[in-house]
């Protein structure tokens, strides 16, 4: 199975760190983090991501910009929001998004 590259955008450093730690527990998921939309856009210009996860603190405008950027860069990129709720929910959201693309 191919590795799934996931970019996490979250404005809260502790939450970003937690999400990245949880993602790294899955052998096939490789997480990268960004704490601002600008940092996320720069990461996407340098790397190919399969999924972009918008975490807590990402406002509606930044989220919309990121979703539009993903669609324009590569329509295959999945862009989803994660509102918290624990590791089980995070894994389920990611798995569901990957299975339904």
N, C-alpha and C positions, 0 to 999 in steps of 0.2 A: 504494500500500500504506500502511496506517495505521501510525503509530508504535507501537512496543511499549514500554510503560513498565515498567521493571524496578527493583525495590527490592532492594538487596543488603544483607544483614545479615551483618557479619563483625566479630569482636571485635579483630582485629589491624589497626591502621591501615594498615600497608604493604600488606597483602593486599587490604584494602578499596579502597585507591587503585589498585592494579594491576587488580583486577577491573573497576572503573569505567572505567579507561582502555581496557581491552580492549572493553568493551561499547560505548563511545563510537565505536569504529572502525567499527561497523556503522551505516550511515546511518539505518536504521529503528528502532534501539534507543536509548532514552533511559534512562540509569541514574541512580539516586539512591542514596545510601548512608546506612546507619545503623550505629552501632557498639555499640548495645545494643538489647535487645528493647523497652524503653520508647520509645526514639527511633523504632524501626520502627513501633510501634503508633501513635504520634503522626503519623508521616508518612502512614500508611494512612488515618487519620481526615481528613486534609487533601487527599489526592490519590488518584486512581484508578490502580491498578497492574494490569498484566496478569499479571505474574510476580513472585514473590518468591524470591530465591536465598539460601539459607542457606549461608554460607561457613564456612571453618575457624574453630574456636573457639566456635561456637554449640553449647552443650551440648544433650543430648537433651531436657531439660525445656523449655528456651527454644524449641527447634525444634518440639516438640509444641504448645506454646502458640501459636506463630506459625501453624502449620498449621491449628489449630482456629480461630484468629481469622480467617484468610483464608477458611476454609469458611463461617463464620458471616457475615462481611461480604459476601461475594460468591462463590458456588460456582464461578464462572468463573475466579477467580484461581488460577493455577498456583503451587504452592509446591514447590520442589525443593531438594535438597542438592547442594552442589558441594564436593568434597573436595580440589580442586587437580588438578594434572596438566597444566597448560599451556593455552595459548589454544585450541588445536584441540579439546581435550576440552570446555572451557567452551562454545565455540560449538556443538559437537555436542549437548551436554546441553540447551542452551537451544532449539536448533532442534527437537530430538526432542520436547521438552515442548510446544512450540508446535504442532507438527504432530499430536500425539496428543490434544490437548484436545477 
